[in-house]
Amino acid sequence: MLEFKTIETLKPNTEILEVIKDYTYKVKKGAIKHILYTNLQVIEPTEYLITYPTTLTILEYKINEISSKPFFIKEQNQKYSLSEVIQILKKSKI
């Protein structure tokens, strides 16, 4: 059985929390975990589950040098930057 050790806990993005403060939502903190006895790491994204006034699931991955778009919206199956996510959230509030 695999054993994990949490290396780092990822905190929610304050800019997104500011935009969705009037929404009904839940946030699940992400984590970076090391699989013991290997040299592998697993990244669990920070998850923003918005249920009202729209239904969106936004996953935030830790930024690396390759990816310039750390956000993924499940319902749209697409990656976004922070500014794009904020625009989508503001439009869904109307």
Order of alpha helices (4+ residues) and beta strands (2+ residues): beta-alpha-beta-beta-beta-beta-beta-beta-beta-alpha
